[in-house]
Amino acid sequence: MELMLKGPRKKMDKRRRSWSIKEEEVLINALKDIISKGWKCENGFKTGYLRLLERVMMKAFPNTDIRAEPHINSKIHVWKKHHGSLASMIRVDGISWDDSTKMIKAREDAWNSYVKIDSNARTMIGKSWPFFPDWCEIFGKDRIIRENAVDFVHEIETPDKGKEKEDAAAAAAAAVEACCIFDEENEMSVCQPENGGGAHTKKKRKAAAAAAAAAASECSSDPFVEAINVFCDKLDARFEDIARRIGYEYDVSTARRQVYAELGKIPGISVKDKLTVARFLVNNTGDLDLFFSLPDEDKVEMVRLILTGEY
């Protein structure tokens, strides 16, 4: 008699969802559309963009379970991560983009050196990336060319140089890891308040950046330092992103304080209705941002929809 042993069931991660090609295409086109309408800012998108994308997806797929959080935000986060790796690696000598196959081509030595400082790239070789040109248009100014290419590998490498490269790679990896840690903690919303661990995380990022800089100064004559610089640039961009997020949080906080007074401008609205709508808006920052972006007559309609439950 054969016994069937059942282990403990793994809990399904509700954040994970398989997307169809059609769904991804609609999201890509929706991102391009909101960019054309001014929703793109220096290091990301304006508050409320996820709700707009959710509405586009629900209109295209009426019975979809795709929501702004977590599905759309998670998908965009993954795309940005892949775009960053692809855009960086094709600037390296020995690694190139094949537009006919939408795949990465690489010399073995160049690839082995690159993945030492970008762990996200390890599984990217041999796969087709049909949306990469779209990601370049959506997420950055990168183009599918290799400018100022860097030679990762010397034909002749002395033992001492090899040790220096290992040290530099380790420092670069630490800096990249710091970027990724911050990205995972803060990607969910540009308006999330910082938690108590923010100071500790900030110290870790600074230490990682300092380690990368120290390694670079010790072996600055090594072309491998150029690879470190690519990721230091990413780290600098992430620090700029911190400032942007803080700015958004300030804007949202100000809007929360102003929303009740703004509702008071609507003729005929009762105190009860003002409190109801104000509570709804302060608890939904995307809708709060949308409310303040509307002309007065559209604000009245939005309030009516909220009060009648049609919104």
HELIX and SHEET records of a PDB file:
HELIX    1   1 ILE A   21  SER A   36  1                                  16    
HELIX    2   2 TYR A   49  ALA A   60  1                                  12    
HELIX    3   3 ALA A   68  ILE A   72  3                                   5    
HELIX    4   4 ASN A   73  MET A   89  1                                  17    
HELIX    5   5 GLU A  108  TYR A  114  1                                   7    
HELIX    6   6 SER A  119  THR A  123  5                                   5    
HELIX    7   7 PHE A  132  PHE A  139  1                                   8    
HELIX    8   8 PRO A  159  ASN A  186  1                                  28    
HELIX    9   9 GLY A  198  GLU A  218  1                                  21    
HELIX   10  10 PHE A  224  LEU A  263  1                                  40    
HELIX   11  11 VAL A  271  VAL A  282  1                                  12    
HELIX   12  12 THR A  285  SER A  293  1                                   9    
HELIX   13  13 ASP A  296  THR A  308  1                                  13    
SHEET    1   A 2 LYS A  40  CYS A  41  0                                        
SHEET    2   A 2 GLY A  44  PHE A  45 -1                                        
SHEET    1   B 2 VAL A  92  ASP A  93  0                                        
SHEET    2   B 2 VAL A 150  ASP A 151  1                                        
SHEET    1   C 2 ILE A  95  ASP A  98  0                                        
SHEET    2   C 2 MET A 103  ALA A 106 -1                                        
END                                                                             
